Amino acid sequence: MERDTQIVHAGFRKRTESGPFLAGPQFSSTYTSPGEPSDNALTYGRFHNPTWTAWEEALRVLEGGEAITFASGMAAVDAVLGTVLRRGDAVVLAADCYYTVRRLAAG
C-alpha cells in the first residue's frame, strides 16, 4: 500500500473488525468491562479510549514512528519533564509560556 493511501486510511477500522465504518469520537469517561477491569484496555477515558487509538494510529503512519496522546497539555508536559528529562538537563522555554510549565521545569 502506498504511503499516501496508508495516511488516508490510518486510524480507521479494518474491514475484518466489527464496529462502525467511521469511528466517531468517544466521549465516555468510564467504560464497563466483563471480569477484571485491568484485563481490558478501556478502563477510563483519560487513560485510553477508541478516539485516541485512532488518532495515535493516524499520527504513527503519518510521522513514521510511535505516537502517544495525553488527556491534557499539562499531562504531556509532565510526561516529558518528569520522565524524559533528568535533573541538570537544559530546557529552553519562552519567557511567556504557561506559568505551571515554568514551575515544573524549575523543579
RAKANOR-V408528 format. One record per backbone hydrogen bond with DSSP energy under -0.5 kcal/mol. NH is the residue of the N-H (numbers start at 1). CO is the residue of the C=O. If there is no record, write none. Layout:
nh=NH co=CO
nh=NH co=CO
This chain:
nh=6 co=2
nh=7 co=3
nh=8 co=4
nh=9 co=5
nh=10 co=6
nh=10 co=7
nh=12 co=9
nh=17 co=14
nh=23 co=21
nh=24 co=22
nh=27 co=25
nh=31 co=43
nh=39 co=36
nh=40 co=37
nh=43 co=41
nh=45 co=29
nh=47 co=44
nh=48 co=44
nh=53 co=49
nh=54 co=50
nh=55 co=51
nh=56 co=52
nh=57 co=53
nh=58 co=54
nh=59 co=55
nh=60 co=56
nh=61 co=57
nh=62 co=58
nh=63 co=59
nh=64 co=60
nh=65 co=60
nh=76 co=72
nh=77 co=73
nh=78 co=74
nh=79 co=75
nh=80 co=76
nh=81 co=77
nh=82 co=78
nh=83 co=79
nh=84 co=79
nh=84 co=80
nh=85 co=80
nh=89 co=86
nh=93 co=91
nh=97 co=94
nh=101 co=98
nh=102 co=98
nh=103 co=99
nh=104 co=100
nh=105 co=101
nh=106 co=102
nh=107 co=103
nh=107 co=104
